[in-house]
């Protein structure tokens, strides 16, 4: 069992997760374990902030993304009148239409990208953060005939973790860690940490504390960095571990699929 203290939307919480070392990939490599034990709570602005936003006469926004070619922009709400929003609230403007999502978090550099071919907007924001922790939630938004936006699908970090935990295997020889996607070798790393008592004998590799997205291309890419648990210490270490990347897709029924994983270039 591993425990770590992280900051969830500004509040410190303690979470613990059980090991899953008994599971293996189809080629008998042990699988990584997950730190997240359940889906995260949905974004929800504090009641006093929501009340202030609902009665405000003016929003003070800053830009997250602008696509002038398609007359679209995404902005974070920093203040409503003179009240800080405490990291909540975004506005999506397309053409003459403006849609506010007051509960969505906008802290720690949210990102957005518009896919003109499918008419969808991808938005990623931070759901959990702290020392060594950066966990993002991904949203897919669509537009109606009047250009008003709505959330069509929300991808929770826990669901992503669970999918990856069924595929991401590892082997350790000396200080070298090799990672496998369903038995296919995808990355190698050499551990340089020498003062932590060596790799944990029961469950040395975990995921769940670093789940992010790259929205720079036409297809969103999942970014996951595994952490190492050593014999001593309660937190995971990421010093030598590679970041893995995989394309993300959603079918018409909202099912999320993760493509082949590879080491991020």
DAMOQUI-V28922 format. One record per backbone hydrogen bond with DSSP energy under -0.5 kcal/mol. NH is the residue of the N-H (numbers start at 1). CO is the residue of the C=O. If there is no record, write none. Layout:
BEGIN
{{NH	CO} {NH	CO}}
END
This chain:
BEGIN
{{2	17} {4	15} {6	4} {6	13} {7	129} {8	6} {8	11} {9	7} {11	8} {13	6} {15	4} {17	2} {23	20} {25	29} {28	25} {30	170} {31	23} {32	168} {33	205} {35	207} {50	46} {51	47} {52	48} {53	49} {54	50} {55	51} {56	52} {56	53} {60	79} {61	59} {62	76} {64	74} {65	74} {67	72} {70	67} {71	68} {72	67} {73	93} {74	65} {75	91} {76	62} {77	89} {78	60} {78	76} {79	60} {80	83} {81	58} {81	79} {82	80} {83	80} {84	82} {85	78} {89	104} {90	101} {91	75} {92	99} {93	73} {93	91} {94	97} {95	71} {97	94} {99	92} {101	90} {102	100} {104	101} {106	87} {107	87} {111	124} {113	122} {115	120} {116	114} {119	115} {120	115} {121	141} {122	113} {123	139} {124	111} {125	137} {126	107} {127	135} {128	135} {129	7} {130	133} {133	130} {134	209} {135	128} {136	211} {137	125} {138	155} {139	123} {140	153} {141	121} {141	139} {142	150} {143	119} {144	148} {147	144} {150	142} {152	140} {152	150} {153	140} {155	138} {156	154} {160	156} {161	157} {162	158} {163	159} {164	160} {165	161} {166	162} {166	163} {167	164} {168	164} {169	167} {169	180} {170	30} {171	178} {173	176} {176	173} {177	189} {178	171} {179	187} {180	169} {181	184} {182	167} {182	180} {184	181} {185	183} {186	179} {187	179} {189	177} {191	175} {191	189} {194	192} {200	229} {206	227} {207	33} {211	134} {212	223} {214	221} {215	213} {221	214} {222	246} {223	212} {224	244} {225	210} {226	224} {226	242} {227	206} {228	237} {229	204} {230	228} {231	198} {232	196} {237	228} {241	238} {244	224} {245	262} {246	222} {248	220} {249	257} {251	255} {254	251} {257	249} {259	247} {259	257} {262	245} {263	186} {264	243}}
END
